[in-house]
Amino acid sequence: MLVLLHRDYDALSTAAARIVAAFVRRKASLVLGLATGSTTLGMYRELVRMHLDDALDFSKAMTFNLDEYIGLAPEHPRSFHYFMQRNFLSRVNIPQAHIHIPDGTIRNGYEEYCATYEAAIHAAGGIDLQILGIGRDGHIGFNEPASSLGSRTRPKTLSRTTLDDNRRDFSPGEEMPTAAITMGIGTILEARHIVLLASGAAKAKAVAKAIEGPITASVSASALQLHPDVTFLVDEEAAKELAQTDYYRRVMDMTAKLTPGKLW
Ligand code: F6R
């Protein structure tokens, strides 16, 4: 595990975009696993800038999003389809046919649909780089507490914490979905490289549990401790509850010296 501490949200966002850009430049046909959420916005903004100013080319890349609200159609302004198109996908040159986001309008046959989503990831050769955010309850994707650490793509009921947090995206009185289709923790752990972004004091407890706590289904992100190549990008506020920040800084210095380029 590599824990990279960043001054603030902007520094973290730039670092995340540089990682994605380095991967796309290394492998044009990169299979990218993507997340939505406020934390990812700065990264997407910077990637769009790199596409426009630095000719960062996504024409051969393929994307798979982690999740989508059940009940929201792609054109619904609160859907993750809409979020992705508005903030990233429609603003770079990823062919629409290369984009995969779970379908929130499925009414039945979830098992079959989710197996098809997993099969598409497999057919693409697996996810090369998975981007994650983290919920206050430690979720990755929408794998809420008590999700099996081996779980696969499936419908999942949203926790009270997630409902409270995500209510901000909905107008007062507007009905909010209470479930989502999400890649499972087992699905996420199969990605070759994983980068998790965490910003702000509200995430500090979840970040500390994920990185320094025991591996437990009560904190889905703690399962990342089992992954051979995971990088946590954490800003100062989100790092507040970590016990080993001095050590992480020394590892950052050493990594910069031993493997220049590794820290992007
Ligand atoms: C969204 C997703 C979620 C978010 C997490 C953090 O696709 O997978 O796990 O990454 O809820 O959301 P923000 O960044 O809004 O705090």
py3Dmol code that shows the C-alpha trace and the ligand (Angstrom):
import py3Dmol

protein = """\
ATOM      1  CA  MET A   1       0.000   0.000   0.000  1.00  0.00           C
ATOM      2  CA  LEU A   2       1.237   3.441  -0.861  1.00  0.00           C
ATOM      3  CA  VAL A   3      -0.228   6.338   1.138  1.00  0.00           C
ATOM      4  CA  LEU A   4       0.414   9.665  -0.568  1.00  0.00           C
ATOM      5  CA  LEU A   5      -0.361  12.703   1.556  1.00  0.00           C
ATOM      6  CA  HIS A   6      -1.353  15.876  -0.264  1.00  0.00           C
ATOM      7  CA  ARG A   7      -1.667  19.429   0.990  1.00  0.00           C
ATOM      8  CA  ASP A   8      -5.245  19.941  -0.146  1.00  0.00           C
ATOM      9  CA  TYR A   9      -8.000  18.941  -2.534  1.00  0.00           C
ATOM     10  CA  ASP A  10      -6.468  20.651  -5.562  1.00  0.00           C
ATOM     11  CA  ALA A  11      -3.096  18.952  -5.084  1.00  0.00           C
ATOM     12  CA  LEU A  12      -4.824  15.592  -4.621  1.00  0.00           C
ATOM     13  CA  SER A  13      -6.952  16.100  -7.742  1.00  0.00           C
ATOM     14  CA  THR A  14      -3.926  17.005  -9.865  1.00  0.00           C
ATOM     15  CA  ALA A  15      -2.029  13.982  -8.550  1.00  0.00           C
ATOM     16  CA  ALA A  16      -4.953  11.675  -9.356  1.00  0.00           C
ATOM     17  CA  ALA A  17      -5.248  13.074 -12.896  1.00  0.00           C
ATOM     18  CA  ARG A  18      -1.502  12.635 -13.422  1.00  0.00           C
ATOM     19  CA  ILE A  19      -1.774   8.981 -12.422  1.00  0.00           C
ATOM     20  CA  VAL A  20      -4.627   8.364 -14.873  1.00  0.00           C
ATOM     21  CA  ALA A  21      -2.755  10.259 -17.608  1.00  0.00           C
ATOM     22  CA  ALA A  22       0.436   8.245 -17.006  1.00  0.00           C
ATOM     23  CA  PHE A  23      -1.536   4.998 -17.353  1.00  0.00           C
ATOM     24  CA  VAL A  24      -3.341   6.147 -20.534  1.00  0.00           C
ATOM     25  CA  ARG A  25      -0.038   7.246 -22.082  1.00  0.00           C
ATOM     26  CA  ARG A  26       1.548   3.912 -21.216  1.00  0.00           C
ATOM     27  CA  LYS A  27      -1.368   1.856 -22.556  1.00  0.00           C
ATOM     28  CA  ALA A  28      -3.736   3.553 -25.019  1.00  0.00           C
ATOM     29  CA  SER A  29      -6.318   0.763 -24.697  1.00  0.00           C
ATOM     30  CA  LEU A  30      -6.445   1.201 -20.916  1.00  0.00           C
ATOM     31  CA  VAL A  31      -9.478  -0.266 -19.156  1.00  0.00           C
ATOM     32  CA  LEU A  32     -10.431   2.326 -16.540  1.00  0.00           C
ATOM     33  CA  GLY A  33     -12.711   1.713 -13.594  1.00  0.00           C
ATOM     34  CA  LEU A  34     -14.401   4.984 -12.645  1.00  0.00           C
ATOM     35  CA  ALA A  35     -16.200   6.448  -9.658  1.00  0.00           C
ATOM     36  CA  THR A  36     -18.563   9.391  -9.315  1.00  0.00           C
ATOM     37  CA  GLY A  37     -18.919  11.681  -6.285  1.00  0.00           C
ATOM     38  CA  SER A  38     -17.735  15.147  -5.341  1.00  0.00           C
ATOM     39  CA  THR A  39     -14.192  13.957  -4.603  1.00  0.00           C
ATOM     40  CA  THR A  40     -13.580  12.923  -8.192  1.00  0.00           C
ATOM     41  CA  LEU A  41     -14.677  16.249  -9.738  1.00  0.00           C
ATOM     42  CA  GLY A  42     -11.262  17.944  -9.541  1.00  0.00           C
ATOM     43  CA  MET A  43      -9.570  14.926 -11.108  1.00  0.00           C
ATOM     44  CA  TYR A  44     -12.062  14.870 -14.002  1.00  0.00           C
ATOM     45  CA  ARG A  45     -11.645  18.624 -14.493  1.00  0.00           C
ATOM     46  CA  GLU A  46      -7.878  18.227 -14.730  1.00  0.00           C
ATOM     47  CA  LEU A  47      -8.181  15.245 -17.100  1.00  0.00           C
ATOM     48  CA  VAL A  48     -10.431  17.284 -19.404  1.00  0.00           C
ATOM     49  CA  ARG A  49      -7.851  20.095 -19.302  1.00  0.00           C
ATOM     50  CA  MET A  50      -5.064  17.620 -20.143  1.00  0.00           C
ATOM     51  CA  HIS A  51      -7.140  16.305 -23.037  1.00  0.00           C
ATOM     52  CA  LEU A  52      -7.655  19.824 -24.424  1.00  0.00           C
ATOM     53  CA  ASP A  53      -4.238  21.352 -23.675  1.00  0.00           C
ATOM     54  CA  ASP A  54      -1.877  18.385 -23.731  1.00  0.00           C
ATOM     55  CA  ALA A  55      -3.628  16.162 -26.311  1.00  0.00           C
ATOM     56  CA  LEU A  56      -4.231  13.403 -23.755  1.00  0.00           C
ATOM     57  CA  ASP A  57      -5.883  10.787 -25.946  1.00  0.00           C
ATOM     58  CA  PHE A  58      -8.684   8.549 -24.647  1.00  0.00           C
ATOM     59  CA  SER A  59      -9.812   7.280 -28.058  1.00  0.00           C
ATOM     60  CA  LYS A  60      -8.781   3.694 -27.355  1.00  0.00           C
ATOM     61  CA  ALA A  61      -9.581   3.658 -23.631  1.00  0.00           C
ATOM     62  CA  MET A  62     -12.546   1.773 -22.224  1.00  0.00           C
ATOM     63  CA  THR A  63     -14.421   2.635 -19.026  1.00  0.00           C
ATOM     64  CA  PHE A  64     -16.500   0.759 -16.465  1.00  0.00           C
ATOM     65  CA  ASN A  65     -18.259   2.710 -13.738  1.00  0.00           C
ATOM     66  CA  LEU A  66     -18.644   1.286 -10.276  1.00  0.00           C
ATOM     67  CA  ASP A  67     -22.295   1.966  -9.683  1.00  0.00           C
ATOM     68  CA  GLU A  68     -25.634   3.537 -10.535  1.00  0.00           C
ATOM     69  CA  TYR A  69     -28.767   4.341  -8.539  1.00  0.00           C
ATOM     70  CA  ILE A  70     -31.603   1.892  -9.078  1.00  0.00           C
ATOM     71  CA  GLY A  71     -34.592   3.693 -10.574  1.00  0.00           C
ATOM     72  CA  LEU A  72     -32.761   6.538 -12.313  1.00  0.00           C
ATOM     73  CA  ALA A  73     -32.619   6.635 -16.118  1.00  0.00           C
ATOM     74  CA  PRO A  74     -29.382   7.768 -17.794  1.00  0.00           C
ATOM     75  CA  GLU A  75     -30.826  11.197 -18.637  1.00  0.00           C
ATOM     76  CA  HIS A  76     -31.915  11.839 -15.026  1.00  0.00           C
ATOM     77  CA  PRO A  77     -29.797  14.751 -13.745  1.00  0.00           C
ATOM     78  CA  ARG A  78     -28.976  12.903 -10.481  1.00  0.00           C
ATOM     79  CA  SER A  79     -27.971   9.674 -12.217  1.00  0.00           C
ATOM     80  CA  PHE A  80     -24.358   8.630 -12.350  1.00  0.00           C
ATOM     81  CA  HIS A  81     -24.697   8.348 -16.140  1.00  0.00           C
ATOM     82  CA  TYR A  82     -25.525  12.051 -16.220  1.00  0.00           C
ATOM     83  CA  PHE A  83     -22.713  12.925 -13.777  1.00  0.00           C
ATOM     84  CA  MET A  84     -20.155  11.046 -15.857  1.00  0.00           C
ATOM     85  CA  GLN A  85     -21.254  12.509 -19.190  1.00  0.00           C
ATOM     86  CA  ARG A  86     -21.394  16.062 -17.871  1.00  0.00           C
ATOM     87  CA  ASN A  87     -18.139  16.037 -15.941  1.00  0.00           C
ATOM     88  CA  PHE A  88     -15.919  13.815 -18.039  1.00  0.00           C
ATOM     89  CA  LEU A  89     -17.078  11.417 -20.725  1.00  0.00           C
ATOM     90  CA  SER A  90     -18.694  13.896 -23.140  1.00  0.00           C
ATOM     91  CA  ARG A  91     -15.717  16.249 -22.768  1.00  0.00           C
ATOM     92  CA  VAL A  92     -12.962  13.860 -23.828  1.00  0.00           C
ATOM     93  CA  ASN A  93     -12.663  11.575 -26.852  1.00  0.00           C
ATOM     94  CA  ILE A  94     -13.760   8.241 -25.357  1.00  0.00           C
ATOM     95  CA  PRO A  95     -16.034   6.584 -27.942  1.00  0.00           C
ATOM     96  CA  GLN A  96     -19.535   6.132 -26.479  1.00  0.00           C
ATOM     97  CA  ALA A  97     -19.347   2.419 -27.360  1.00  0.00           C
ATOM     98  CA  HIS A  98     -16.382   2.064 -24.954  1.00  0.00           C
ATOM     99  CA  ILE A  99     -18.376   3.389 -21.977  1.00  0.00           C
ATOM    100  CA  HIS A 100     -20.022   1.050 -19.464  1.00  0.00           C
ATOM    101  CA  ILE A 101     -22.174   2.218 -16.559  1.00  0.00           C
ATOM    102  CA  PRO A 102     -24.621  -0.071 -14.733  1.00  0.00           C
ATOM    103  CA  ASP A 103     -28.199   0.405 -15.932  1.00  0.00           C
ATOM    104  CA  GLY A 104     -30.367   1.809 -13.155  1.00  0.00           C
ATOM    105  CA  THR A 105     -33.579   1.150 -15.079  1.00  0.00           C
ATOM    106  CA  ILE A 106     -33.390  -2.653 -14.846  1.00  0.00           C
ATOM    107  CA  ARG A 107     -36.645  -3.815 -13.257  1.00  0.00           C
ATOM    108  CA  ASN A 108     -35.949  -7.513 -12.817  1.00  0.00           C
ATOM    109  CA  GLY A 109     -33.403 -10.102 -13.839  1.00  0.00           C
ATOM    110  CA  TYR A 110     -30.721  -8.352 -11.758  1.00  0.00           C
ATOM    111  CA  GLU A 111     -28.682 -11.487 -11.369  1.00  0.00           C
ATOM    112  CA  GLU A 112     -28.416 -11.982 -15.110  1.00  0.00           C
ATOM    113  CA  TYR A 113     -27.785  -8.286 -15.764  1.00  0.00           C
ATOM    114  CA  CYS A 114     -25.021  -8.068 -13.146  1.00  0.00           C
ATOM    115  CA  ALA A 115     -23.386 -11.247 -14.487  1.00  0.00           C
ATOM    116  CA  THR A 116     -23.400  -9.606 -17.950  1.00  0.00           C
ATOM    117  CA  TYR A 117     -21.697  -6.506 -16.513  1.00  0.00           C
ATOM    118  CA  GLU A 118     -19.001  -8.675 -14.922  1.00  0.00           C
ATOM    119  CA  ALA A 119     -18.612 -10.632 -18.179  1.00  0.00           C
ATOM    120  CA  ALA A 120     -18.079  -7.373 -20.099  1.00  0.00           C
ATOM    121  CA  ILE A 121     -15.261  -6.414 -17.698  1.00  0.00           C
ATOM    122  CA  HIS A 122     -13.739  -9.840 -18.193  1.00  0.00           C
ATOM    123  CA  ALA A 123     -14.100  -9.646 -21.998  1.00  0.00           C
ATOM    124  CA  ALA A 124     -12.311  -6.285 -21.949  1.00  0.00           C
ATOM    125  CA  GLY A 125      -9.344  -7.994 -20.302  1.00  0.00           C
ATOM    126  CA  GLY A 126     -10.119  -6.834 -16.759  1.00  0.00           C
ATOM    127  CA  ILE A 127      -9.765  -3.384 -15.227  1.00  0.00           C
ATOM    128  CA  ASP A 128      -6.248  -1.954 -15.445  1.00  0.00           C
ATOM    129  CA  LEU A 129      -6.755   1.025 -13.156  1.00  0.00           C
ATOM    130  CA  GLN A 130      -9.670   1.421 -10.747  1.00  0.00           C
ATOM    131  CA  ILE A 131     -10.429   4.861  -9.291  1.00  0.00           C
ATOM    132  CA  LEU A 132     -12.306   4.889  -5.976  1.00  0.00           C
ATOM    133  CA  GLY A 133     -13.733   7.388  -3.528  1.00  0.00           C
ATOM    134  CA  ILE A 134     -14.656   6.423   0.032  1.00  0.00           C
ATOM    135  CA  GLY A 135     -17.873   6.948   1.970  1.00  0.00           C
ATOM    136  CA  ARG A 136     -18.017   8.144   5.593  1.00  0.00           C
ATOM    137  CA  ASP A 137     -19.120   4.613   6.422  1.00  0.00           C
ATOM    138  CA  GLY A 138     -16.027   3.204   4.696  1.00  0.00           C
ATOM    139  CA  HIS A 139     -17.827   2.097   1.543  1.00  0.00           C
ATOM    140  CA  ILE A 140     -16.124   1.717  -1.822  1.00  0.00           C
ATOM    141  CA  GLY A 141     -18.500   1.671  -4.754  1.00  0.00           C
ATOM    142  CA  PHE A 142     -21.770   1.248  -2.867  1.00  0.00           C
ATOM    143  CA  ASN A 143     -20.490  -1.691  -0.858  1.00  0.00           C
ATOM    144  CA  GLU A 144     -22.023  -0.658   2.409  1.00  0.00           C
ATOM    145  CA  PRO A 145     -20.944  -2.064   5.790  1.00  0.00           C
ATOM    146  CA  ALA A 146     -21.435  -5.850   6.023  1.00  0.00           C
ATOM    147  CA  SER A 147     -20.877  -6.334   2.299  1.00  0.00           C
ATOM    148  CA  SER A 148     -19.078  -9.583   1.686  1.00  0.00           C
ATOM    149  CA  LEU A 149     -15.406  -9.005   0.966  1.00  0.00           C
ATOM    150  CA  GLY A 150     -15.833 -11.414  -1.951  1.00  0.00           C
ATOM    151  CA  SER A 151     -18.996  -9.759  -3.312  1.00  0.00           C
ATOM    152  CA  ARG A 152     -19.626  -9.313  -7.032  1.00  0.00           C
ATOM    153  CA  THR A 153     -21.735  -6.798  -8.968  1.00  0.00           C
ATOM    154  CA  ARG A 154     -25.242  -6.765  -7.488  1.00  0.00           C
ATOM    155  CA  PRO A 155     -28.021  -4.535  -6.170  1.00  0.00           C
ATOM    156  CA  LYS A 156     -27.258  -3.105  -2.739  1.00  0.00           C
ATOM    157  CA  THR A 157     -29.389  -1.202  -0.237  1.00  0.00           C
ATOM    158  CA  LEU A 158     -27.853   2.162   0.684  1.00  0.00           C
ATOM    159  CA  SER A 159     -26.889   2.769   4.320  1.00  0.00           C
ATOM    160  CA  ARG A 160     -28.381   5.566   6.392  1.00  0.00           C
ATOM    161  CA  THR A 161     -25.032   7.424   6.287  1.00  0.00           C
ATOM    162  CA  THR A 162     -24.921   7.257   2.487  1.00  0.00           C
ATOM    163  CA  LEU A 163     -28.542   8.377   2.166  1.00  0.00           C
ATOM    164  CA  ASP A 164     -27.828  11.347   4.477  1.00  0.00           C
ATOM    165  CA  ASP A 165     -24.640  12.298   2.603  1.00  0.00           C
ATOM    166  CA  ASN A 166     -26.010  11.960  -0.920  1.00  0.00           C
ATOM    167  CA  ARG A 167     -29.250  13.793  -0.133  1.00  0.00           C
ATOM    168  CA  ARG A 168     -27.290  16.997  -0.896  1.00  0.00           C
ATOM    169  CA  ASP A 169     -27.414  16.035  -4.591  1.00  0.00           C
ATOM    170  CA  PHE A 170     -31.241  15.961  -4.561  1.00  0.00           C
ATOM    171  CA  SER A 171     -33.667  18.870  -4.221  1.00  0.00           C
ATOM    172  CA  PRO A 172     -35.646  19.225  -0.983  1.00  0.00           C
ATOM    173  CA  GLY A 173     -38.647  16.897  -1.173  1.00  0.00           C
ATOM    174  CA  GLU A 174     -37.281  15.092  -4.228  1.00  0.00           C
ATOM    175  CA  GLU A 175     -37.514  11.326  -3.930  1.00  0.00           C
ATOM    176  CA  MET A 176     -34.101   9.716  -3.588  1.00  0.00           C
ATOM    177  CA  PRO A 177     -33.169   6.165  -4.611  1.00  0.00           C
ATOM    178  CA  THR A 178     -32.500   3.867  -1.678  1.00  0.00           C
ATOM    179  CA  ALA A 179     -30.562   1.196  -3.575  1.00  0.00           C
ATOM    180  CA  ALA A 180     -27.920   0.958  -6.278  1.00  0.00           C
ATOM    181  CA  ILE A 181     -26.258  -1.553  -8.554  1.00  0.00           C
ATOM    182  CA  THR A 182     -22.608  -1.695  -7.560  1.00  0.00           C
ATOM    183  CA  MET A 183     -19.525  -3.652  -8.476  1.00  0.00           C
ATOM    184  CA  GLY A 184     -18.668  -5.912  -5.557  1.00  0.00           C
ATOM    185  CA  ILE A 185     -15.586  -5.786  -3.374  1.00  0.00           C
ATOM    186  CA  GLY A 186     -14.378  -8.983  -5.045  1.00  0.00           C
ATOM    187  CA  THR A 187     -14.844  -7.293  -8.445  1.00  0.00           C
ATOM    188  CA  ILE A 188     -12.906  -4.205  -7.338  1.00  0.00           C
ATOM    189  CA  LEU A 189     -10.045  -6.259  -5.888  1.00  0.00           C
ATOM    190  CA  GLU A 190      -9.480  -7.871  -9.313  1.00  0.00           C
ATOM    191  CA  ALA A 191      -8.380  -4.540 -10.829  1.00  0.00           C
ATOM    192  CA  ARG A 192      -4.630  -4.536 -11.515  1.00  0.00           C
ATOM    193  CA  HIS A 193      -4.045  -1.135  -9.902  1.00  0.00           C
ATOM    194  CA  ILE A 194      -6.297   0.765  -7.526  1.00  0.00           C
ATOM    195  CA  VAL A 195      -6.201   4.446  -6.567  1.00  0.00           C
ATOM    196  CA  LEU A 196      -8.472   5.715  -3.790  1.00  0.00           C
ATOM    197  CA  LEU A 197      -9.079   9.456  -3.327  1.00  0.00           C
ATOM    198  CA  ALA A 198     -10.091  10.897   0.036  1.00  0.00           C
ATOM    199  CA  SER A 199     -10.535  14.563   0.865  1.00  0.00           C
ATOM    200  CA  GLY A 200     -11.870  16.498   3.825  1.00  0.00           C
ATOM    201  CA  ALA A 201     -12.255  15.990   7.568  1.00  0.00           C
ATOM    202  CA  ALA A 202     -15.531  14.073   7.179  1.00  0.00           C
ATOM    203  CA  LYS A 203     -13.560  11.200   5.669  1.00  0.00           C
ATOM    204  CA  ALA A 204     -10.771  11.106   8.281  1.00  0.00           C
ATOM    205  CA  LYS A 205     -12.222   8.303  10.439  1.00  0.00           C
ATOM    206  CA  ALA A 206     -13.070   6.092   7.462  1.00  0.00           C
ATOM    207  CA  VAL A 207      -9.600   6.633   5.966  1.00  0.00           C
ATOM    208  CA  ALA A 208      -7.864   5.667   9.228  1.00  0.00           C
ATOM    209  CA  LYS A 209      -9.994   2.528   9.554  1.00  0.00           C
ATOM    210  CA  ALA A 210      -9.408   1.585   5.913  1.00  0.00           C
ATOM    211  CA  ILE A 211      -5.622   1.970   6.053  1.00  0.00           C
ATOM    212  CA  GLU A 212      -4.717   1.204   9.657  1.00  0.00           C
ATOM    213  CA  GLY A 213      -7.677  -0.715  11.029  1.00  0.00           C
ATOM    214  CA  PRO A 214      -8.366  -4.428  10.864  1.00  0.00           C
ATOM    215  CA  ILE A 215      -9.696  -5.931   7.631  1.00  0.00           C
ATOM    216  CA  THR A 216     -13.398  -6.169   8.230  1.00  0.00           C
ATOM    217  CA  ALA A 217     -16.656  -6.294   6.304  1.00  0.00           C
ATOM    218  CA  SER A 218     -17.771  -3.425   8.561  1.00  0.00           C
ATOM    219  CA  VAL A 219     -15.395  -1.142   6.635  1.00  0.00           C
ATOM    220  CA  SER A 220     -15.421  -2.201   2.984  1.00  0.00           C
ATOM    221  CA  ALA A 221     -12.367  -0.102   2.089  1.00  0.00           C
ATOM    222  CA  SER A 222     -10.252  -2.094   4.587  1.00  0.00           C
ATOM    223  CA  ALA A 223     -10.380  -4.962   2.062  1.00  0.00           C
ATOM    224  CA  LEU A 224      -7.968  -2.898  -0.059  1.00  0.00           C
ATOM    225  CA  GLN A 225      -5.242  -3.945   2.395  1.00  0.00           C
ATOM    226  CA  LEU A 226      -5.344  -7.297   0.579  1.00  0.00           C
ATOM    227  CA  HIS A 227      -4.591  -5.723  -2.813  1.00  0.00           C
ATOM    228  CA  PRO A 228      -1.014  -5.880  -4.140  1.00  0.00           C
ATOM    229  CA  ASP A 229      -1.047  -2.431  -5.798  1.00  0.00           C
ATOM    230  CA  VAL A 230      -3.215   0.152  -4.089  1.00  0.00           C
ATOM    231  CA  THR A 231      -2.437   3.855  -3.696  1.00  0.00           C
ATOM    232  CA  PHE A 232      -4.339   6.077  -1.283  1.00  0.00           C
ATOM    233  CA  LEU A 233      -4.321   9.783  -2.184  1.00  0.00           C
ATOM    234  CA  VAL A 234      -5.283  11.595   0.984  1.00  0.00           C
ATOM    235  CA  ASP A 235      -5.356  15.324   1.710  1.00  0.00           C
ATOM    236  CA  GLU A 236      -4.328  16.790   5.081  1.00  0.00           C
ATOM    237  CA  GLU A 237      -7.851  16.994   6.449  1.00  0.00           C
ATOM    238  CA  ALA A 238      -8.694  13.415   5.532  1.00  0.00           C
ATOM    239  CA  ALA A 239      -5.339  12.241   6.957  1.00  0.00           C
ATOM    240  CA  LYS A 240      -6.030  13.731  10.400  1.00  0.00           C
ATOM    241  CA  GLU A 241      -6.854  10.427  12.118  1.00  0.00           C
ATOM    242  CA  LEU A 242      -3.974   8.427  10.621  1.00  0.00           C
ATOM    243  CA  ALA A 243      -1.405   7.366  13.215  1.00  0.00           C
ATOM    244  CA  GLN A 244       1.522   6.774  10.861  1.00  0.00           C
ATOM    245  CA  THR A 245       1.691   9.978   8.777  1.00  0.00           C
ATOM    246  CA  ASP A 246       5.415  10.513   9.543  1.00  0.00           C
ATOM    247  CA  TYR A 247       6.157   7.074   8.202  1.00  0.00           C
ATOM    248  CA  TYR A 248       4.029   7.631   5.070  1.00  0.00           C
ATOM    249  CA  ARG A 249       5.975  10.862   4.400  1.00  0.00           C
ATOM    250  CA  ARG A 250       9.285   8.999   4.722  1.00  0.00           C
ATOM    251  CA  VAL A 251       8.020   6.316   2.324  1.00  0.00           C
ATOM    252  CA  MET A 252       7.023   9.072  -0.120  1.00  0.00           C
ATOM    253  CA  ASP A 253      10.550  10.568   0.078  1.00  0.00           C
ATOM    254  CA  MET A 254      12.185   7.174  -0.371  1.00  0.00           C
ATOM    255  CA  THR A 255       9.873   6.204  -3.259  1.00  0.00           C
ATOM    256  CA  ALA A 256      10.631   9.510  -4.993  1.00  0.00           C
ATOM    257  CA  LYS A 257      14.366   8.745  -4.684  1.00  0.00           C
ATOM    258  CA  LEU A 258      14.315   5.043  -5.576  1.00  0.00           C
ATOM    259  CA  THR A 259      11.664   5.001  -8.298  1.00  0.00           C
ATOM    260  CA  PRO A 260      11.431   8.455  -9.817  1.00  0.00           C
ATOM    261  CA  GLY A 261       8.218   8.669 -11.795  1.00  0.00           C
ATOM    262  CA  LYS A 262       6.366   6.334  -9.432  1.00  0.00           C
ATOM    263  CA  LEU A 263       4.883   9.330  -7.627  1.00  0.00           C
ATOM    264  CA  TRP A 264       3.828  10.960 -10.874  1.00  0.00           C
TER     265      TRP A 264
END
"""
ligand_1 = """\
16
F6R
C -19.597 6.703 -6.396
C -18.986 5.783 -5.435
C -18.916 6.150 -3.997
C -18.234 7.507 -3.747
C -18.203 7.820 -2.274
C -17.580 9.173 -1.996
O -19.525 6.195 -7.714
O -18.574 4.737 -5.818
O -18.213 5.151 -3.310
O -16.935 7.458 -4.267
O -19.499 7.787 -1.771
O -18.421 10.167 -2.498
P -18.008 11.702 -2.379
O -16.779 11.868 -3.190
O -19.169 12.447 -2.965
O -17.783 11.981 -0.934
"""
view = py3Dmol.view(width=600, height=400)
view.addModel(protein, "pdb")
view.setStyle({"model": 0}, {"cartoon": {"style": "trace"}})
view.addModel(ligand_1, "xyz")
view.setStyle({"model": 1}, {"stick": {}})
view.zoomTo()
view.show()
